[in-house]
Amino acid sequence: MDLKEVKKEIESLLEPKILAGQIEKAVELAAPAKKRAFSKEFSSLRKSLQEIKSLETSSFYDLHYHLTALGTAQLLEDSRKVKFLSHKIVKDTTFGISALIKETKLLQEHTNQLQQSFSKLAPHLAQGMDLESSLLFTESKPENKIFQLKESSKKRAQILQRMGKHFVALIKKKK
């Protein structure tokens, strides 16, 4: 798989903050009495949602851009730029491979926590809601959004692995 295909996969990633916001809206429909009765679960769920909202897809675009620039620098035999970009890809705390690995692991952890909290709350959420809120909650399908988040985190890990392979291949060409 070349870098063009990787970019298409990055573009198809679902933005975690959008999905988390949709889940949050669905959960907020719960009756206030349920929020008090299950405050620990709601607290855990909110914390997971906030952490997921802080993660972004833009770092993947940055890494892709720098991998492309690294390939171009190698073609032009610009050793200073190759060294600079290689160092940046490995060491940068914003879009470097190690930062993205941490971010992807965090997304997986928080999504698992979210799923656990939601599975504890789900049977109780629709109880006590008025009919309109209950229908809105059912139609919003938060469990599907959680599933989409889990799939997105798996896809992120796969994309990251492919970009890592491209980086290793580019570095081997250099030598």
Disulfide bonds with the S-S distance in Angstrom:
none
